[in-house]
């Protein structure tokens, strides 16, 4: 059974899903934009038979607080995630990262490399390879200068049509995608004042690629077990982003599947099978 819980970390109320036996190895699921732990609703029970699973909603997303009096940065979201895990007594864990979950997971790994037992990346980039130019050029223009025109370019990503696009693009059969998912995400990112939080995170994404050299050094030094299971049709983070992990982790396990950015919505059974097999190979690490 999946439990739906709240915890207060540094004065912020965070929602998280938890399942499985806490005595089993822990897997922390870190969601991306514009969704929440809701994206893992189907995966959690498939992992929980053999693992302890925790899936938080980042601040400003899902059912977590969305205050308007804070600066939203990936450093801040990482600190809250770290605080939640400390509160739950979790000191060693594997991470599943997707989209925004990746820069949060990378920071966790760089801060406490001994805590990370394995990495599962599902369309979560760690290399310049994989950034699809058509999607990222408006974001990079916003990074170069925040003005009315460049802000409009990234605000477009908050619309219902744009969120739907993230779900259906690259999926071989759109009828596999439940239309309620993009409506759910749109409703929650549209909470009053949340647009400012989302714009701040788009701006702060510029801090992520400069971390990559340190991250690659961490990969080479630790040889952390890594699984990349990737929707090959993703028009945000393309398949070159998955292949790139082999540059620094030659033993990385890389799977390119038919699907898009939110691969779990159309290929959940296949993804879960791959992940469970990968985790089983780690033993009780």
N, C-alpha and C positions, 0 to 999 in steps of 0.2 A: 504493500500500500504506500502511496505517496502522501506525505504530510505537508501541509501548507502552513508556513510559520512566518513570524516576524521577529526581528531582533533590532535593538537600538544600538547603533555603533556611532560613537562620537556625536551623539545627539540626533542622529538621523535614523528614521525607521526604515529598515530594509526588509523586503519580502524575500523568502526563499522557499524552495521545494526541497524536501529531504526524503530519502527512501533507503531501505536496506539496513543491514546490521552494522552499527558503528564499529564493531570489532573487525570487520572486513576492510580490505584496502579501499581507500576513498578516491572517488573521481569527482572533480569539481567542473561543472559545466558552465562556461562563460559565453553568454549570448552576444549577438551583434546588434547593429542598428537595422531597423527601427523597432526591434521586437523586445523580447524579455525571456524569462525562463519558460514562458508559454511555448516557445519553439521546441522545448525538450519534453513536452508532456507525453509524447509517445515513446521516446527513447528511455526515459527514466525507469519505467518498470522492466524494460528489457535488459537493463544493466544491473538492476538492484538485487537480482537473485544471488549474485556472487560478489557484489560490491556495495559499499556505502556511497550514496550519491547525494551531492549537494548542488543546487542550481539557484544562485541568487539573481534577483533583478537589480541591475545597476541603479544607482541614484539617478532619478529623472526618467526611469523606464518602468514599464509594467506597473506593479502595485507598490513599488517602493516610493518613498517621499520624492517629491519633485520641487524642492524649495527654489525660490527665485532670488534668494539673498546670498548665493554662493557662486564661486567661479568653478565652472565645470571643466575639469582637465582629466586626462588619463592618469596622471599621478594621483589625483584626488580619488578617482574611482578605484584605483589599485589599493590605496591606503584603506578605503572602506572594506574592500574585499578581504584584505589581509586581516583587518580588525574583526570581521565576521568569523573568519576561520579560526582566529585565536580564541574568540569567545566560545566557539563550538569545540575547542580542544583538538583541532585538526592540525597536525604538524608535518605530516607527509601525505602527498596526494599526487595523483595524475591530473592533468588538465585537458579539457576539451575546449578548444578555442575556435570561434567563428567570427569573422568580420571584426567589430570593435572588441570582441573578447580576446582577440589575438594581442593587441598592444597591452591590454591589461595582464594577460597571461605572461607575456614576455617580461614585463616589469616584475611580476611575482618571481619569475625564474631568476632574473638578474639580482634581485634583492636577497633571495634565499635559495640558491641553487640546490642545496642539500635537501630541500623540502620536496622537490619535484621528482617523482618517480618515473614519469613518462609524459609524453605530449601527444595528443590527438588534435590535428588541425583539419578542420573542415572549412575550406575556403577562408582561411585565416592567414594573411600574408606575412612574410618575414623577409622578403627580398624585393628589390625594385622590379625584378621580373614578375610578371603577373598583373601589374596595374594596367587595366584596360584604358587606353588614352581617351576614348570618347566619353567615358564616365568621369574620369579624373580631371580632365582639363578645367571644367568649371570650379572644381574644388581647389585646384592649384592656382587658378586666377584669384580665388578668394584668399589663399595664403599669401599671395604676392601683395594684395591690397584689399582691405575690407572697405568697400564703398557700396553705394546703393545698387549699382549694376551687378557687382560680383556677389553681393548678398542675395539678390534675386536668383542668381544662378544656382545657389545651394538651397535656398528656401524651396525651390521646386521639388526637392527630394522629400519634403514633408507632406506632399499632397497625396491624396488617396490613389490617384493614377500612378504616381511614381512608386508608391509602396507596392501596389499590385504588380507593376513591372518587375520589381525585384523578385517577386515570388514566381511569376510565370515564365520569365525569360530563360531560355535554355532548357526548359522542361519538355521532354518529348511528348507528353500528353497532359495538356492543361487541366483536363477534367479530374486528374489526380489531386489537384490542389483545392482544398476547401476554401471557398471565397470568404468565409468568416475570418480567416487568419489576417488578411490585410486590413479588413475593417476593424478588427480587434486592435492591431498595432496602431492604425491611424487614430482611433479614438483616444488611445493613451498618450501618444506623442502630441496630441492636440489639446491637452489640458492647459488651462490658462497659464501663460508665462513660460510654458515648456519650449516654445519656439526659440527663446533666447538661449536656453540650456543647450539645445541641439545645435544652434549656430556656434556656440562657444566650443563644442566638441569638434565640429567640422574645422574650426580654426585651429584647434589644438592638435588635430591629426598631423599637422606639419612637424610636430615633435617626434613622431614615430620613426620615420625612415632614418634619422640620425642615430637612433639606437641600434640599427641593424648590425653595424660592425662589432659592437660589443656582444650582441646576441649570437652572431656567427662564431665569435671566439668562444662563447659559452658552449655552443654546440660541439665545437671541435675538442674542447677541454674535457667535457663531461661524457660525450657520446651518449647523451640521453636518448633512450628509446623513443622513436618518433614514428607516428603513423599519419600520413596525409591521405585523407579520403575526400575527394574533391568532385564537385559538379563541373564537368568539362564544359558545359554551356554557360557558365557564369560570365556575364558581361561587366562585372566589377573587378573580380580577381580571377583572371584567366588561368588555364592549366599550367602555364609556365611557372606560376607561383608555387604550384605543388612540386613540379620537377626540380625546382631550385634547391629544395631541402637536401637533395643528394649531393650538392656541392660540398657541404660541410658535414653531413651525416651520411656517408656512403651506405650505411646499413638501413637507412630510412625505408620504411615500407610505404609505397606510393600507389594509390588506386585512383584512377580517373573513371568516374561513373557517368552514365547518361543522366543529366539533371542540371539544375542551376544553382543559384546562390544559396537557396534554402533547400538543400538536398534532402533533408529529413522529411520534407512534405511529400516527396514523390518516390523516395527510395529507402524508406525507413527500415524494412526488414533486411535488405542487403547491407546497409550501413551498420546496423546493429550487429549482424553476424560478423562482419569484418572487425568491428571494435572489440567484441567479446573474445574473438580468437586472438587478437593482438594482446589484450589484457591478460588472457589466460597464459600466454607465453612469458609473461613477466613473473609468474609465480606469485608470491605474497609480498612483493616489493611495495 
